[in-house]
Amino acid sequence: MTLYKFNNAVVQYNNTVSSSFNMETGVKQGSVLSAYLFTLYMDNLVNALINTRVGCMMGSRLVNTLVYADDVVLIAPSVGALKILLKECEAFTNTHHVNFNSNKSSLLHFNKSRQLNNCPNIDVKLCGVPIQLKNEVNYLGTVLRNDINLHNADKCINDMKIRTNVIMNEFRHIDTSARSKLFKSQATCFFSSELFNLDSNYIDRLMTDWRISARKVLKVDKRTHCNLIPPLVKSKDPLLLIEQRILNFFRKMLIHDNGLVKFIANFSHSNSFSYMYKNIMSILHKHSISHEKLYCNQSIKIRDNIAPNWRVTLIHEILSAKDGLLFVNLNNAELNTILYELCVN
């Protein structure tokens, strides 16, 4: 209380400093306590929304709002239900002196067709300002769509291509091993891949673009065999990495302290219409993992059965030679010929 009661600040502009003034609103940016204090402040809104008993049902449980810091998601089965929830938000602004930015708010209407012109005329306002209807929105860095897939890999693919080009433009002349490390750490983070649908065609597209990017970083022929790429980059196959992330993410939900998170995990695991259920069943079956291991406290490691062979070792040696790290009595043309034979034939 003392920290906030006696919270003074000044404004500096060039070489001029204003007189001191007391800060009476807001939480300190970057403070360890800020997230907890803001959560306490928003609890009244969450409780008010839950007490409306209006929203979408997941089994026997009402799920009408999700809140992360200052990002609020409202989930409603109809326009009428959504307007009731929005009224509670408007009442909260008056009683707690909080302003919601209507211009930064977005509306997703889930239907079988993603085309907005097939949606009914939806007129939803927040504090008198209409909320824009969209096909997709960026929420906490994850792009959510209004169709059955909910999410796709477009952002991951675009980020990977852009960062691969940056690596090749800025670090073209460093050795292959260093470029591979940069590629793994900077271009293949696969952010939000925990939400991918493994049955979707964008997974194949992601794998194809990953191999194209990896060949570019390695500076090998674009026809280099696919099974050589992961060991050459010294990485697991990206599909295995994504499967591992999905499995880890789901396991953490199952044993999470938050009751809602645990409920959603168990609900999706018990309903075959959920693509998360299909993902988990596919991963368990593919890697011969028992259901019991999902609920144990020990981590589950998916093993990569592809081990580097003599061909991969020799390719690494030749790439090092091309980088000038080894001294051999071969010219560049001869090295390229041998590399082609190893990678393509």
C-alpha positions as a printed NumPy array, in Angstrom:
array([[  0.   ,   0.   ,   0.   ],
       [  2.878,   2.327,   0.828],
       [  4.452,   1.617,  -2.55 ],
       [  1.384,   2.957,  -4.337],
       [  0.212,   5.568,  -1.843],
       [  3.461,   7.498,  -2.044],
       [  4.094,   6.986,  -5.744],
       [  5.51 ,  10.175,  -7.282],
       [  6.929,  10.848, -10.743],
       [  8.396,  13.585, -12.91 ],
       [  8.42 ,  14.118, -16.678],
       [ 11.691,  14.829, -18.461],
       [ 11.643,  16.514, -21.865],
       [ 15.097,  17.175, -23.334],
       [ 16.915,  18.948, -20.491],
       [ 13.784,  20.161, -18.712],
       [ 12.28 ,  18.287, -15.742],
       [  8.745,  18.916, -14.487],
       [  7.744,  19.283, -10.881],
       [  6.898,  16.11 ,  -8.957],
       [  3.308,  14.842,  -9.011],
       [  1.463,  11.936,  -7.372],
       [  0.404,   8.941,  -9.535],
       [ -3.021,   7.792,  -8.378],
       [ -3.965,   5.159, -10.992],
       [ -2.403,   2.194, -12.773],
       [  0.138,  -0.447, -11.784],
       [  3.902,  -0.164, -12.129],
       [  5.162,  -1.33 , -15.525],
       [  7.43 ,  -4.367, -15.103],
       [  6.878,  -4.72 , -11.36 ],
       [  6.707,  -8.275,  -9.992],
       [  3.528,  -7.389,  -8.086],
       [  1.718,  -5.756, -11.008],
       [  0.267,  -8.917, -12.568],
       [ -1.127, -10.078,  -9.208],
       [ -2.562,  -6.662,  -8.34 ],
       [ -4.234,  -6.32 , -11.734],
       [ -5.661,  -9.84 , -11.406],
       [ -7.202,  -8.904,  -8.072],
       [ -8.642,  -5.784,  -9.668],
       [-10.218,  -7.746, -12.559],
       [-11.675, -10.469, -10.333],
       [-14.867,  -8.459,  -9.865],
       [-15.463,  -8.42 , -13.624],
       [-14.844, -12.164, -13.949],
       [-17.234, -12.925, -11.094],
       [-19.893, -10.611, -12.563],
       [-19.648, -12.331, -15.957],
       [-19.856, -15.803, -14.406],
       [-22.84 , -14.794, -12.271],
       [-24.855, -13.924, -15.388],
       [-25.003, -17.687, -16.105],
       [-25.003, -16.695, -19.78 ],
       [-22.487, -18.125, -22.233],
       [-21.28 , -21.34 , -23.831],
       [-21.467, -24.659, -22.022],
       [-18.654, -27.195, -22.112],
       [-20.353, -30.302, -20.837],
       [-21.924, -29.207, -17.551],
       [-19.573, -26.27 , -17.07 ],
       [-20.174, -22.66 , -18.092],
       [-17.266, -21.089, -19.986],
       [-18.163, -17.515, -20.91 ],
       [-14.944, -15.591, -20.256],
       [-11.187, -16.081, -20.357],
       [ -8.938, -13.372, -18.934],
       [ -5.166, -13.056, -19.272],
       [ -3.802,  -9.811, -17.789],
       [ -5.704,  -7.045, -19.593],
       [ -6.945,  -9.257, -22.474],
       [-10.568, -10.306, -21.989],
       [-12.329, -12.907, -24.154],
       [-16.115, -13.275, -24.078],
       [-17.623, -16.555, -25.34 ],
       [-21.34 , -16.607, -26.149],
       [-23.696, -18.892, -28.118],
       [-25.728, -16.017, -29.573],
       [-25.687, -12.27 , -30.206],
       [-28.217, -11.729, -27.434],
       [-26.051, -13.582, -24.908],
       [-22.983, -11.625, -26.024],
       [-24.795,  -8.309, -25.487],
       [-25.601,  -9.338, -21.892],
       [-21.93 , -10.031, -21.232],
       [-20.908,  -6.752, -22.849],
       [-23.357,  -4.891, -20.578],
       [-21.523,  -6.293, -17.568],
       [-18.246,  -5.009, -19.037],
       [-19.773,  -1.547, -19.537],
       [-21.026,  -1.545, -15.929],
       [-17.514,  -2.483, -14.779],
       [-16.033,   0.518, -16.6  ],
       [-18.318,   2.84 , -14.646],
       [-17.741,   1.339, -11.191],
       [-14.011,   0.587, -11.497],
       [-12.871,   3.437, -13.768],
       [-11.519,   1.096, -16.452],
       [-11.714,   1.874, -20.168],
       [-12.102,  -0.899, -22.726],
       [-10.743,  -0.021, -26.169],
       [-13.626,  -0.786, -28.522],
       [-11.493,  -0.008, -31.58 ],
       [ -9.025,  -2.731, -30.614],
       [-11.761,  -5.237, -29.874],
       [-12.725,  -7.858, -32.463],
       [-15.652, -10.179, -33.063],
       [-15.399, -13.727, -34.423],
       [-18.543, -15.459, -35.648],
       [-17.966, -19.208, -35.858],
       [-19.83 , -20.873, -38.715],
       [-19.336, -23.51 , -41.392],
       [-18.446, -20.894, -43.986],
       [-15.565, -18.517, -43.296],
       [-17.004, -15.877, -45.647],
       [-18.233, -12.806, -43.788],
       [-20.936, -12.148, -46.382],
       [-22.552, -15.431, -45.349],
       [-22.829, -14.229, -41.748],
       [-26.03 , -12.646, -40.486],
       [-26.118,  -8.89 , -39.854],
       [-24.452,  -8.71 , -36.438],
       [-24.623,  -5.362, -34.666],
       [-22.609,  -5.526, -31.451],
       [-21.327,  -2.455, -29.619],
       [-19.062,  -1.838, -26.65 ],
       [-19.514,   1.509, -24.895],
       [-21.463,   2.737, -27.919],
       [-18.755,   1.833, -30.459],
       [-19.43 ,  -1.019, -32.957],
       [-17.085,  -4.024, -32.688],
       [-15.624,  -5.026, -36.037],
       [-16.466,  -8.497, -37.376],
       [-13.371, -10.369, -38.614],
       [-12.325, -13.699, -40.11 ],
       [ -9.348, -13.998, -37.77 ],
       [ -7.737, -12.173, -34.868],
       [ -4.342, -12.199, -33.17 ],
       [ -4.772, -13.132, -29.512],
       [ -1.658, -13.297, -27.302],
       [  0.469, -13.863, -30.397],
       [ -1.746, -16.675, -31.689],
       [ -3.899, -16.195, -34.792],
       [ -7.408, -17.543, -34.162],
       [ -9.786, -18.097, -37.072],
       [-13.561, -18.41 , -37.256],
       [-13.696, -21.845, -38.89 ],
       [-13.499, -25.404, -37.619],
       [ -9.675, -25.439, -37.688],
       [ -9.574, -22.356, -35.422],
       [ -5.842, -22.013, -36.015],
       [ -3.283, -22.572, -38.783],
       [  0.45 , -22.49 , -39.435],
       [  0.56 , -19.445, -41.739],
       [  2.31 , -17.237, -39.179],
       [  4.877, -19.943, -38.352],
       [  5.627, -20.492, -42.036],
       [  5.954, -16.782, -42.8  ],
       [  8.163, -16.163, -39.752],
       [ 10.393, -19.086, -40.715],
       [ 10.845, -17.812, -44.286],
       [ 11.571, -14.245, -43.174],
       [ 14.089, -15.277, -40.501],
       [ 15.781, -17.744, -42.854],
       [ 16.29 , -14.933, -45.369],
       [ 17.693, -12.696, -42.622],
       [ 20.158, -15.429, -41.597],
       [ 21.316, -15.912, -45.189],
       [ 21.64 , -12.17 , -45.81 ],
       [ 23.424, -11.306, -42.585],
       [ 25.389, -14.505, -41.859],
       [ 25.973, -15.985, -45.297],
       [ 29.742, -16.203, -44.822],
       [ 29.873, -17.882, -41.415],
       [ 30.334, -21.65 , -41.271],
       [ 27.488, -24.116, -41.845],
       [ 27.381, -25.328, -38.24 ],
       [ 26.854, -21.787, -36.92 ],
       [ 24.149, -21.051, -39.516],
       [ 22.373, -24.282, -38.547],
       [ 22.348, -23.226, -34.892],
       [ 20.9  , -19.857, -35.83 ],
       [ 18.29 , -21.575, -37.986],
       [ 17.189, -23.856, -35.136],
       [ 17.091, -21.125, -32.499],
       [ 15.71 , -18.214, -34.536],
       [ 13.735, -19.568, -37.501],
       [ 12.075, -22.71 , -36.162],
       [ 10.511, -21.681, -32.852],
       [  7.087, -22.864, -34.168],
       [  5.265, -20.493, -31.839],
       [  1.749, -21.714, -30.855],
       [  2.284, -25.086, -32.592],
       [  0.656, -26.686, -29.523],
       [ -2.677, -25.738, -31.131],
       [ -1.98 , -27.232, -34.564],
       [ -4.324, -29.823, -36.024],
       [ -2.056, -32.669, -37.139],
       [ -4.638, -33.807, -39.712],
       [ -4.64 , -30.48 , -41.561],
       [ -2.891, -29.981, -44.883],
       [ -0.97 , -26.985, -43.522],
       [  1.23 , -29.45 , -41.593],
       [  2.541, -30.864, -44.888],
       [  3.107, -27.327, -46.145],
       [  5.036, -26.439, -42.991],
       [  7.24 , -29.531, -43.35 ],
       [  7.922, -28.757, -47.022],
       [  8.833, -25.133, -46.324],
       [ 11.025, -26.191, -43.4  ],
       [ 13.03 , -28.494, -45.659],
       [ 13.341, -25.766, -48.32 ],
       [ 14.588, -23.296, -45.694],
       [ 16.996, -25.851, -44.197],
       [ 18.523, -26.641, -47.619],
       [ 18.998, -22.915, -48.166],
       [ 20.801, -22.534, -44.818],
       [ 22.968, -25.599, -45.486],
       [ 23.71 , -24.416, -49.035],
       [ 23.026, -27.874, -50.448],
       [ 21.155, -28.89 , -53.586],
       [ 17.41 , -28.238, -53.392],
       [ 16.842, -31.888, -54.35 ],
       [ 18.697, -33.176, -51.276],
       [ 16.893, -36.195, -49.84 ],
       [ 14.329, -35.255, -47.178],
       [ 15.555, -37.825, -44.645],
       [ 19.031, -36.259, -44.718],
       [ 17.878, -32.766, -43.753],
       [ 17.189, -33.205, -39.967],
       [ 20.54 , -34.881, -39.158],
       [ 22.374, -32.366, -41.356],
       [ 20.827, -29.478, -39.382],
       [ 21.425, -31.547, -36.219],
       [ 17.765, -31.325, -35.308],
       [ 14.836, -33.638, -34.855],
       [ 12.3  , -33.85 , -37.649],
       [ 10.067, -30.776, -37.153],
       [  6.95 , -32.953, -37.017],
       [  8.424, -34.784, -34.012],
       [  9.187, -31.45 , -32.351],
       [  5.59 , -30.314, -32.842],
       [  4.218, -33.634, -31.587],
       [  6.425, -33.33 , -28.494],
       [  5.13 , -29.812, -27.835],
       [  1.491, -30.874, -28.239],
       [  2.041, -33.787, -25.854],
       [  3.843, -31.651, -23.25 ],
       [  1.196, -28.922, -23.499],
       [ -1.664, -31.392, -23.031],
       [  0.036, -33.164, -20.104],
       [  0.583, -29.844, -18.316],
       [ -3.115, -29.027, -18.776],
       [ -4.154, -32.383, -17.314],
       [ -2.157, -31.814, -14.099],
       [ -2.624, -28.044, -13.911],
       [ -3.568, -26.375, -10.615],
       [ -6.27 , -24.273, -12.314],
       [ -9.582, -26.142, -12.24 ],
       [-10.854, -24.729, -15.543],
       [ -7.655, -25.617, -17.415],
       [ -7.755, -29.164, -16.042],
       [-11.464, -29.49 , -16.857],
       [-10.978, -28.372, -20.484],
       [ -8.129, -30.865, -20.919],
       [-10.182, -33.76 , -19.546],
       [-13.248, -32.691, -21.52 ],
       [-11.369, -32.573, -24.813],
       [ -9.654, -35.873, -24.01 ],
       [-13.008, -37.591, -23.532],
       [-14.683, -36.244, -26.69 ],
       [-13.67 , -37.688, -30.048],
       [-14.924, -34.598, -31.959],
       [-12.063, -32.539, -30.506],
       [ -9.005, -32.327, -32.757],
       [ -6.867, -32.147, -29.602],
       [ -8.225, -35.604, -28.747],
       [ -7.363, -36.798, -32.259],
       [ -3.879, -35.283, -31.977],
       [ -3.159, -37.02 , -28.669],
       [ -4.544, -40.382, -29.799],
       [ -2.469, -40.204, -32.979],
       [  0.726, -39.338, -31.084],
       [  0.217, -42.059, -28.465],
       [ -0.47 , -44.688, -31.113],
       [  2.375, -43.602, -33.399],
       [  5.005, -43.671, -30.634],
       [  3.562, -46.586, -28.581],
       [  2.902, -44.493, -25.468],
       [  0.332, -45.659, -22.898],
       [ -2.521, -43.442, -21.68 ],
       [ -1.341, -43.896, -18.094],
       [  1.851, -41.961, -18.8  ],
       [ -0.201, -38.848, -19.592],
       [ -1.146, -38.498, -15.933],
       [  2.227, -39.276, -14.367],
       [  4.574, -36.543, -13.182],
       [  7.484, -37.714, -15.304],
       [  8.054, -36.127, -18.695],
       [  7.444, -38.154, -21.861],
       [ 10.16 , -38.028, -24.491],
       [  9.376, -38.863, -28.104],
       [ 12.388, -40.6  , -29.603],
       [ 13.789, -39.893, -33.031],
       [ 14.727, -43.177, -34.694],
       [ 16.689, -41.532, -37.5  ],
       [ 20.378, -41.527, -36.544],
       [ 23.166, -39.832, -38.512],
       [ 24.915, -42.286, -40.86 ],
       [ 28.19 , -42.257, -42.765],
       [ 26.6  , -40.208, -45.555],
       [ 25.571, -37.425, -43.155],
       [ 28.997, -37.448, -41.513],
       [ 30.717, -37.156, -44.875],
       [ 28.413, -34.335, -45.994],
       [ 29.255, -32.426, -42.811],
       [ 32.952, -32.885, -43.547],
       [ 32.538, -31.564, -47.084],
       [ 30.461, -28.589, -45.938],
       [ 33.189, -27.789, -43.416],
       [ 35.761, -28.04 , -46.179],
       [ 33.748, -25.622, -48.302],
       [ 33.63 , -23.254, -45.33 ],
       [ 37.422, -23.363, -45.252],
       [ 37.638, -25.167, -41.934],
       [ 39.441, -28.199, -43.387],
       [ 42.408, -28.283, -45.716],
       [ 41.969, -30.787, -48.509],
       [ 43.516, -31.194, -51.923],
       [ 40.215, -30.724, -53.756],
       [ 38.911, -27.657, -55.547],
       [ 35.427, -26.262, -55.052],
       [ 34.009, -27.892, -58.217],
       [ 35.134, -31.333, -57.068],
       [ 33.599, -30.751, -53.635],
       [ 30.305, -29.719, -55.236],
       [ 30.273, -32.859, -57.382],
       [ 30.834, -35.132, -54.385],
       [ 28.245, -33.201, -52.369],
       [ 25.695, -33.602, -55.158],
       [ 26.29 , -37.345, -55.317],
       [ 25.847, -37.709, -51.563],
       [ 22.79 , -35.445, -51.23 ],
       [ 20.8  , -36.267, -54.359],
       [ 21.839, -39.605, -55.86 ]])
